[in-house]
Amino acid sequence: MSTIGSVLWSKALALAIVVPLALVLLPARAQEKIILDGSTGMLPLARALASAYRQQVPDAQIEVGVGLGTGARLKALAEGKIQIALASHGIKPEDVRAGDLRVFEAAKGAVVFAVNETVPIANVSEIQACEVYGGKIDNWRPLGGSDSLVAVLTRPPAEVDPEVIRTKIDCFKDLKEVATAKVMPRGGDMAKALAETPHALGMTSMTVVEQSGGKVKALSLNGVAPTIANVKSGRYFLTRDFLFVVKGEPVGSTRKFLDFLLSPDGDRVILANGAVPLR
């Protein structure tokens, strides 16, 4: 073989070895990061869903934020800072059209009057709840509890839980809350305060109750418990929506997560966290 032929052969052989090795060593394409953020009342369920999704897809890059207001979450979605906005209200038809939004209604959850585990009662009527939040009742004894002052916890009026209560319970519509009621700015603040404050009464979601490990108890309202069956039938009427909002047609990692969310596996996570899947 000529010298030139030997050189060409050597180069060809080197390429034949190097190219396959490069293909073998080339790292697999990383999962695109998904960030979910929005309503603080939806964060507990979103975290549970993200955790379950990571178990199915170990290399999934998925994060849940700390909460964004209505305008901020839509702005973050439009700018690509988050991939999925979490909402229970505030998504107007004109927002959907202008922002090219897709809204996935995944679940419905009970909004509840809940108490710390130290409170021995199981039920409250609409009038009793109004009288506690209005300051007419300040002790658990008239409600069937011990001789202890009620530690009243509330949320800012624009948040979903108080909005649902004001809309659906007549005596709350124009109620001026007692001055001693402590305002919990975020859903997580309410969850923590209910779990840690003896004799506390607050407004929260069944997801928070389910995730509390028994430290927070949901009260029946007018004798109707906030069970899955009662939420489905409408007998328990204080409910909020769980909306997952994306910009444009979802693709890639976002599409895969939404497919999980709307699958039987997603349903199981939703049910385990006190909400009702809507598929």
Buried (B, 14 or more C-beta within 10 A) or exposed (E): EEEEEEEEEEEEEEEEEEEEEEEEEEEEEEBBEBBBBBBBBBBBBBBBBBEBBEEEBEEBEBEBBEBBBBEBBBBBBBEEBBBBBBBBBBBEEEBEEEBEBBBBEBBBBBBBBBBBBBBEBEBBBBBBBBBBBBBEBBBBEEBEBEEEEBBBBBBEEEBBBBBBBBEBBEBBEEBEBBEEBBBBEBBBBBBBBBBEBEBBBBBBBBBBBBBBEEBBBBBBBBEBBBBBEBBEEEEBBBBBBBBBBBBEEBEEBBEBBBEBBBBEBBBEBBBEBBBBBBE
